[in-house]
Amino acid sequence: MTAIVSTTLARKEPTARVKNGTLEGLYAKAYHQDYFLGIPYAQPPVNELRFRQAQSLNTSWKGLREAKEFSKLCVGYGLDQTFYETSEDCLYLNVVRPAGYEGKKLPVGFWIHGGGFQNGGGPDQRYNLSFIVDQSVSIGKPIIAVSLNYRLSLWGFASSNELAREGSLNIGLRDQRLALHWVQENIAAFGGDPKKVTIWGESAGAASVGFQLTAYGGRNDHLYRAAIMQSGGPILYGAQGGANKTQAAFDEIASQVGCASSTYRLECLRNVPFDALNATMAGDLFNTAGFGVVTDGDFVQDYGSIQLSRGQFTKVPIMIGANSDEGASFAPYGINTTEQFEASLSALPEAYRKDILKAYPDDLGVNIIQSLGDQRPSPRFGNQFRRVATYIGDYIFIAPARQTAHTWASHGLPTYKFRFNADQKVFAPELRVNHFKEIPYVFRNIDGEGFRPDIKPFTGAGQNYIDLAYLMSSTWASFIHDLDPNDWRGRSNKIPEWPKYTVGSPQDFVLDANITSYPERDTYRKEGMNLINSNALKIYSR
């Protein structure tokens, strides 16, 4: 949106009267859209509010408050923060709407970014909301889009016994919840319909959507009416753990900043200067702490697989899926033999390891990265990289997505499942359909806004790839608009209908560029995924 904001001229700036005062945004002539950026949805989580649940705004303003610039991202650690300023004062959101719809009641897409709960932010331009909002108008199904920041890593997902006693676990997820309440109270001021909100995210953002669906035991607070989950969901991609999951890391941080022996350790930590506390994450601690979602008995009442088995989730329509080669982003390199593969699974029980080896054979005909055909990966990846990556992708994302879709369908809920399969030649053959690759397609980010110059996703791509971006952004916008991914203006009759996922006929929709997208039976690698899903709690602690 950075490039687009510079074209905002020659029209009276838009305003919106929210509960706390009047906001003045920006009009973007290029897309005939209004932007309201950097809107606070909570009190700054600093000083005595550090490591606490976010608090609703308790002040108002007179006159106009400018909402014309993105806020800083929440403090995080990783590549996604590289090109953006960060701050502890970061609980802000952004609203993008098509101009001229101020008095309407448009459906709302509420975007939650990914980044492993360690980095990322709403202002990240790879998630530029202008393009999908523009696409929604062009297909006759206009939407409003919202993005947000939520606290990350140490600041949003620290866990310890004292934080548990205080009720201050999973506060990053609770930030999201508060932002959803803000939307309910205020989105009508922008022309949005609070009864037609779809929560939507990718990776840790999709996991966040999943945790919103299972929050408080699946209690329906009527904050949303549907959900979209890309590469993630209510069954976490890693071990969930309990309240004291990061106790050792939290103790080490307290020690480093002189709070270890304090009688009131949390009070001490809340008074430590930001720079000193932030510096504790500069070394090895960040790599070993494991700050993330934990079971807290309140917001996250149990493991995701258990809550789904009990029906403890909000009963709303969903879209869910993953990319064909997800595991290529996470599999270790340099595994050349079955013995090395088994050694990489040493944390698993021996009998289970044998079952995995059997369910995931060294068979190029069934392993992922089909862009390589019958070829082995290049030597730096390892002779059995495709085999290992197949298991890793299934265990992290694809098997949980199948289980989630099956659970939703078994409750008679509208369920749509996808598999993204666009083989993008700009990337190495081993990494063409791996994690995150669907993002520019969903957002119709043809120019690669926010991407590094060396990895612009559509560089050298043919028209078929651009067509897929228009198909996917239209499909997502259509679902947000009226829960139907199929019926939108301009959809080619050559593209088959995306069928609902049912227990009797489990089908996903393969989103491809080299051939027409099509439905397929969601039964591939059945033995392996059944093995993973039946051991979700016992083996994978999720």
Secondary structure, DSSP 8 states (H G I E B T S, - for coil): -HHHHTT--SS---EEEETTEEEE-EEETTTTEEEEEEEE-S----GGGTTS---------SSEEE-BS---EE---SGGGTTS-EES---EEEEEEETT-TTS-EEEEEEE--STTTS--TT-GGG-HHHHHHHHHHTT---EEEEE----HHHHH---HHHHHHT-SSHHHHHHHHHHHHHHHHGGGGTEEEEEEEEEEETHHHHHHHHHHHHHHH---SS-SEEEEES--SS-SS----TTTTHHHHHHHHHHTT-TT-TTHHHHHHHS-HHHHHHTTSSHHHHHH-------SSSS-S-HHHHHHTT-S----EEEEEETTGGGGTS-S---SHHHHHHHTTTS-HHHHHHHHHHS-S-TTTSS-GGGTT----TTT-TTHHHHHHHHHIIIIIHHHHHHHHHHHHTT--EEEEEE----TTS-GGGSS-TTTTHHHHTT-TT-TTS-GGG-TTTT--HHHHHHHHHHHHHHHHHHHHS-SS--TT--TTS-------SSS-EEEEE-SSS--EEEETTTTHHHHHHHHHTTTTTT--
